[in-house]
Amino acid sequence: MAALAVVRDLREHWTPASAEELERFEADVLSGFVLARASAGLADGTIRGGVGHLDQIRPWFGRPLWDMEPADADVYFGKVLRNSPSGTRLGRSQALSTYFVFLELRHKVELHRMTGRVIECPIDEMNKPRGAKDAQLRIPPSEP
């Protein structure tokens, strides 16, 4: 015969991290992201470009990017970047999506423990910028 046990909500025992701990953790996570991308064989310029996109979003948002929700992304991509070139919008959304894949794979549990939040990428099928970022081949006109 199985015994019954009281089930407690883990959120009741959660203690949020301090602002300083979160600031240090955010810097460590970004460093880990850069190292993981280098480990995957990406060129330094590619990594720099992705981190540059994240560095453009972070000051606008004013909080760690893991706090970003779809409504925040709607405002950023729909208002702030509304008149920006499609390549800029696409590059930023791809960088943000890749960063969230990294967060979900490597830091989901730790972020939940520190913030009480379950992170989820703010870029979804409704607000994902459309387009392709393929190299454009320019063919010069023929002689005639």
N, C-alpha and C positions, 0 to 999 in steps of 0.2 A: 504494500500500500504506500503510495507517494504522500509525502508530507507537504503541506501548503506553506508558502513563505510570503512575506509581505514584499511587494514590488515597489521600489522607490524610484521617483523621477530623478535621474542623474543631474538635471539642471538645478535642482535644489542645492546641490553640493558643489556647484561650480563657482570658482572665484575668478573674477576677471583679472587679466594681466594689467599692469600699470602702463601708463602712456610711454614711459621710458623702455619698458620691456618690449612693447609693441614696435616702437621705433627701431630698436636694435634688431628685433626679429625681422622687420620689413627689409632692413639693409642686408641681413644674412640671407633672406630668401632671394632677393634680387641677385646677390653674388652667386648663390647656388644655381639660379636660373641661367646665368651667364656661363658658369662652368658646365652645366648639363648640355647647353647648346653647343659649346666648344667640344665636349665629349662626343656629341652626335656628328661631329665633323663639319659643322657650319663654318664658313669663312668669317674672319673677324669683322669684316665690313657688314656682313649680313646680321651678325649678332649685334653690332653697334647700331645698325638701323632699327632693329626690333626694340632694343632698349631705349633708343632715342624716341620712338613712338610712345613707349610707356612713360618716359620722362616728360613728354608733352601733355599726356592725359592727367598725370598725378597732380600737378599744381592746380589745374582747373578743378579737379575733384576735391582736393583739400584733405583727403583721408587716404588710408591705405587702399589700394585698388581692390583688395579682396572684399571690401565693403560695398563695392559697386553692384547695383541691381539693374535689371532691364530698364526701368524708368529713367535711371541716371544715364544709361547708354542712349536712350531715346533722345534725351535733351542734348547730350554731347554730339551725337552724330546728326541729329535732326535740326539743331539750332546752331550750335557752336561751329560745326564743320559743314553746315548746309551749303555754303557757296565755295567750299574748298574743292580742288580737283578730285575726281573720283579715285585716282590712285592714292591720294593722301588718306581719304576715308577708308579705302580698302586696306591699305597698309596698317593703319592704326587698329582697325577691327581685327585683322589677322594677328597682329602682335598681342593684342589684348586676349584674344581667344587662346593663343598658344600659351600665354602666361597663366591663364586659368587652367589649362590642361595640366601644366606643371604643378600649380597649387593643389589641384584635386588629386593628382597622383602622389605627390610627395608630402603635402602638408595639411591635408584635409582634417585629420584627427587632431593635430596640434593646434590648428586654427580654431577648431571647435572648442578645444579645451581652454584656449586663451581668450576667445571672444564670445563664445556661446552661439556663434553663427555657423550654419552649414553653408559653405560657399557654393556658389553656382555662377557659371559664366553669364555675364549680363548681355552678351551677344547671342541672340536666338534667331529663329527663322523669320520672325516678324521685323526685326530691326537690323539684320545683317546687311551691310552695304552690298549692293549688286555690282557685278563687273568681274573682269578677269585682269590680272596684272601680268600679262604675258609681254615679253619683249616685242616691240614693234619693228618689223623688218622694213626698212625703207629701200625701195628699188628705184634707182634713178631712171628717168625716162630714156627711151631708146633714141638713137641718133635722129631719125626722121621726125 
